[in-house]
Amino acid sequence: MTLDPEPASPARLEAELRLFAGSHPAGSRLPTTRELVSRHSASPVTVQRVIRRLASEGLVETRPGAGNFVARRTAVRHADFAWQTTALGPARTPPNPVGATLQATPEGSVALHSGYPMEDLLPARLVRSAMVRAARGGEAVERVDPAGLPALRRWFAGELTRSRAEAAPVSAEDVLITPGGQSALASVFRALAGPGDAVVMESPTYWGAIAAARQAGLRIIPVARGARAPLSGDLEEALATSGARIFYAQPHFANPTGTLWTAEDRAAVLDLMRARGTYLVEDDWARDFCIDADLAPLAADDPDGHVVYVRSLTKSVSPAVRVAALVARGPARARLQTDRTVDDLYVSGLLQATAVDVLSSTGWDSHRSRLRAELRTRRDELARQVSTHLGAGALTLLPKGGLNLWVQLPDGTDTSALAARARTAGVLVAPGADWFPTESAGSFLRLNYAGAPPHQFGPALAALASVLDDGTSAVGEAMP
Ligand SMILES: Cc1ncc(COP(=O)(O)O)c(C=O)c1O
């Protein structure tokens, strides 16, 4: 085999040497450094660095004075993990509970699958300078209070208090800082229920909540959620027959459907929680993503601690600043604090200090208003492209906030197979089945309008439509 004589980058040089090592018998001599330098227009230092890397992986052997050779391959021993099947027994969660939303985006693909906004929609400048300041402060080198930095807890308490009509202010003492909303949910399901207990959830709902409840050994009792809250008769029956003391819900801009509880829904659910002595776990994940509606959290109207409130910053401040608040009152708060401490002692003070700095900067409010305008543009553009390419009936709702469109395809469409084919065509989408705790109620896709620039929506939807029709076009063909 001869190496490609074209000028090459170090990555290309490395790729070709790997290919050489993989396709030649052990002991074959690699081209000399001098040959590689001239063929690849690389410096001798670069060539040596690449060869050292391959040698450290056992692909290449360097014999001083003699040259570089393809290394001898040692016989591969296949590990025998079969014993673990018996040792582990049944699994609480299916093998891959994470679903499609966390898959990496291959270069050149359009990301309509992820739940996290792209950098253009984040307060990136504020975050970076807050991190620099945080690195200079005490939090960079100190352990912090297990419940969280007082200033950050006060900020979350203040936000909730501002939304309250007349009830007593929320105290910073009621706020626990967690490393993201996901870990807050995992704590709730562990600390406020025990294995075998029931939890009622809207269906469809956030796949991460489904996975966390299963991991805690809970039985999930689904109640259908349409455009509004679950019907109170259905909810009451689910609570009564299962004995569940926890109702997990997303009242605002639910992920994935984008639907919203009305004022009557909110009052009816809170009355039911009070009447049945049940916790409402309010996952307010989209607090910073209101577009056409501003609504106070239900936790703002909860004198007796029925609402356990989860409010994360990871999607709106930065996915790298994994910080959320878990707000609970009464004995539930103490149980949650114990669970948090047992789980991870405390959240890095550096991240918490970064979060307080961003939230209390003057730039935060202006960022949020710009974000609202930008999300509106993107939502409308993606909705337009969905209607154009998949038909007007595909869009189930134009959400008043959040980051997602919930798209319904013809009954019987296998959305997992469709998502796999779309990926090959350069478009990443999330099949709807991941959001159902039981069987999917139809063929749905979740499309996120915050993970890719809006000029890519049209070509991406055109490619998706053609994949749906079993066509072969790829997104790159239509991409401007
Ligand atoms: C509804 C909902 N809740 C909670 C989370 C968890 O978010 P994080 O752990 O990043 O704060 C997510 C993330 O996708 C979500 O969509």
The ligand as an SDF file (V2000), in Angstrom:
LIG
                    3D

 16 16  0  0  0  0  0  0  0  0999 V2000
  -39.1340   18.4280   31.4380 C   0  0  0  0  0  0  0  0  0  0  0  0
  -37.7110   18.3180   31.8680 C   0  0  0  0  0  0  0  0  0  0  0  0
  -37.4360   18.2480   33.1630 N   0  0  0  0  0  0  0  0  0  0  0  0
  -36.1760   18.1340   33.6090 C   0  0  0  0  0  0  0  0  0  0  0  0
  -35.1220   18.0690   32.7340 C   0  0  0  0  0  0  0  0  0  0  0  0
  -33.7430   17.9070   33.2680 C   0  0  0  0  0  0  0  0  0  0  0  0
  -32.9400   18.9690   32.9540 O   0  0  0  0  0  0  0  0  0  0  0  0
  -31.5460   19.2690   33.6110 P   0  0  0  0  0  0  0  0  0  0  0  0
  -31.1280   18.0710   34.4150 O   0  0  0  0  0  0  0  0  0  0  0  0
  -30.6290   19.5450   32.4800 O   0  0  0  0  0  0  0  0  0  0  0  0
  -31.7430   20.4510   34.4880 O   0  0  0  0  0  0  0  0  0  0  0  0
  -35.3610   18.1240   31.3540 C   0  0  0  0  0  0  0  0  0  0  0  0
  -34.2520   18.0160   30.3870 C   0  0  0  0  0  0  0  0  0  0  0  0
  -34.4460   17.7450   29.2310 O   0  0  0  0  0  0  0  0  0  0  0  0
  -36.7000   18.2630   30.9130 C   0  0  0  0  0  0  0  0  0  0  0  0
  -36.9900   18.3310   29.6140 O   0  0  0  0  0  0  0  0  0  0  0  0
  1  2  1  0
  2  3  1  0
  2 15  2  0
  3  4  2  0
  4  5  1  0
  5  6  1  0
  5 12  2  0
  6  7  1  0
  7  8  1  0
  8  9  2  0
  8 10  1  0
  8 11  1  0
 12 13  1  0
 12 15  1  0
 13 14  2  0
 15 16  1  0
M  END
$$$$
